[in-house]
Amino acid sequence: MEWWEVLVISFAGLWAGTINTVVGSGTLVTFPVLVALGYPPVTATTSNAIGLVPGTIAGAWGYRHELGERSGSLRSLAVASFFGALGGSALLLTLPHDAFETVVPWLVGLSVALVAVQPLLTKWLGTRNTDAKPGPLLFFLIFLIGIYGGYFTAAQGIMLVGVMGLLMPDTVQRLNAVKNGLSAVVNLVAGAVYAVVAPVSWPVVGLLAVSSTCGGLLGARIGRKLPPLVLRIVIVVIGVAAVVHMVME
């Protein structure tokens, strides 16, 4: 690995760890970077998933005080995320690689669209604040998002906030705290599976682990103070470029 690749991957990990905590969609930074550097899509996904685990845990820890009364909801919903992540990991490892490469552009495109509309979603969520508890439908949807997250992690955080905002409305910051916890569960489960049975680039994992941890702590520290608009624009640009690149190959 060249020195400039080390810098690029480390910066991408720092950026991803930060925006995963604040916004979500850090994978839309790291995944295209790894693919652009020549890593196969499956290896890029598995290495990215494992490498970002420390960052998601750091972000969840940094948001622990925001969790408040939703700690019980996080514990119960984490069960659905856990089993969903197992299912998503199995799909990634059992489906043909060609199928994955066919699906990835659509997943990235969907994630980019979700990132683009997030301000509207956040504004709408800001008008809702009730004591609604998790119900069966929410558990089912969290399970499905866990499958998606175990298969391809990009924008799972935005999906989580959107679903919880509809079925368990609360303040955006508290939902973000729950989101960080659930994302950490999914990434940890998927990362553990990939580490044992999937193709992984361990140098990439090491770089992402260190840099995303720093990013996760930074993201938690600046969470509510950092306007995500500029980051979101760049994510959309990178995501669109990744879709075009993969479709044209």
N, C-alpha and C positions, 0 to 999 in steps of 0.2 A: 504494500500500500504506500503510495507516494505521500510526501508531507502535506501537499495541498489537499489531498483527499481526506487526510486526517482533520485538517482545519474545516473543510466543507461539511463533513459528517458531524463534527463536534458542534459547529454553529447551528446546523439543522436540528440537532438534538436539543440544544439549549432553547432554540426558538420553539420547537415542538413541545417541550416540557412546560414552557411558559404559557403558551396559548391553549394547551390542553387543560390547564388549570383555570384559566380565565374564560376561555371561549369553548374549547373543544376543537377537534379536527387537526391536531398536530401531525397525524399521519399524512395529511395532504402536503405537509412540508417534507417529511423524511422519506416517504415512499417514492415520490418522483425523483428525489435526489439520488437515492440508491439505485433506482432503475437507470437514471441518466449516467451513473458511474459504471454501469455494465452488469449489475447484479440481476439474476433472473427474478421475475416477479414473485414467485413463491419464496425464494430465499430472502428477497427484500422484505416481504411481509412477515415471515417468521422472525428474522433478525430484528426487524423494527419492533415487533410485538414484545419480544423478550427485552430488548434494549430500553424500551420506554416504560417497563414495569416500575423501576425505582422512581421515575419521574411522576407517574400517576399516584404512587403511594405517598410520595413527598407532598404532592398537591392536596391529596385527601387529608393528610395530617395537618397541613397548613390551614385548611378550611374547617378544622374540627370545632372551633368555637362558633362558627356560623351554623353548624348543624342544629344546635338547640334541641327543640322538642321532636325533631325528625330523626333522632338517633334510633328509635325503635323501628320506624319505617325503613331506615337504611338496613337494619339487621334482617328484617323480614324479606325485603326486596332482594337482598344480596343472595338469597337462596335461589331465586329465579334466575338471576344473573349467572350464578355459578353453573347451573345445569345448562343454561343456554350457551355459555362459553364452551362447555364440553362438546355440545352438539356442533357448534361452529367450527371448533378445532378438528373434529372428526370429518366434517365436510371438506375442509381444506386439504386434509391428508388423504382422503379417499377419492375425491373427484379427480378426473384427469387434469393434468397441468394445462392442456389446451383449453379445457372448459374454464379454468380459472382465468386464463389470459383473455378469454372472450368476455367473461363477466366483469372483470376489473374496470374497464372503461365506463361501463354503465354504473358501477358502484361509485366510482370517482365522480362521474357526472352528477349523480344523485346527491352525493355529499357536497359538491360545489354549490348546487342549487339550494341545499339546506343552509349552507353558510351564508349565501347571498340574501336569503329571506329572514335570517335570524333577527335582525333589528326589528322587523315587524312583529315577529313572534315575541320577542322580549318586551316590546311596548305593550302588547296585548296582555301578556302575563302580569305585567306590573299593575294592572287594574284589578287583579284577583288575589284575594288573601283569605282563605277559609281554613277550617280545621278538618277538612276532609281526610279520611283514612284510606289506605290502599285497599282496593277491592279486587275481585277475581279477574276482571278485565285488565286492570293495570298489571297484575302479576303475569298474565299471559303475554301482554305486550312487552314487558320487561324481559321475559324469557326469549321472545323473538328477537329483541334488540341484542340480547346476549349472544344468540346464534350469529347474528350479523357481526357483532364485535369480535367473536371468536374466529370468524372467517376473514373479515377485513375491517379493521378498527376505525377507519376514517369516519368522523362525524357521528359516532355512536353517542357522544356526549350531547350533541344538539338534539338527536332523536330522543334521548332520555329526558331532557328538559321539556321538549315539546309534549311528550306523552304524559309526563307527570304534571305539567301545567294544565292539561286537559282533565285529568282524572284525579289529581291530588294537588289542587291549586295551592300555592303558597307564594311567599316572596321569592323573587328570582335568585337572590343570594343564597337562601336556604335550599332551594332546588338545586342550585349549583353545587352546594356542599354534598347533597345526596348523590348528584351526578358524579362527582369526583370519587366518592366511595364506591359506587357501582362500577365505574370504569376501571378502578383499581382492581376490583374483584375479577372482572372479565379479563383484563390484561394479565393478571397474575396466573389465572387458571390456564389461559391459552399459552402463555409463555412457558409454563411448566411442562405442558404437553409437547410443545414444539422443541423444547430443549432436549427432550428424550428421543423423539422419533422423527423430527423433521430436518431438512437441510438448513443449516444455520452458519452464518459467518460470525464467528466469535469475536474477531477484532472489531467488527461493526457493533456487535452487542456491547462490548466494553466501552467503546467511545460514546454510544448513545446512553448507556446506563449512567455514566458520570455526568455527561452534559445535560441530560434530561432531568436528573435529580436537582442539579443547580437551577434549571429552568422551572421545575415544579415548585421549589421553595420561593423563587423569585415571583412566579405567577401568583402564588398564594399571598405573598406580601403586598403586591400591588393590585390584586384582584379588582376591587370596586373602583379604583382610582384610574385605571388605564382604559381609555376609550379604545375599543377593539377595531374601530373602523379601518385604520390603515392596515393592521394585520389582516383583517378580513379581505380587503381588496387584493392584497398580495397573495393570500391563500387561493382566492378565486382565480387569479391570473395563473398561478402555478398549477392549479388543478386543471384548468382549461388546457394549458400547454401539455400537461401529462396525458389528458384524454386524446388530444390531437396526435401526440407522439405515438401513443399505443395503437390508435386506430390506423395510422399511416404505415405502421411497421408491416 
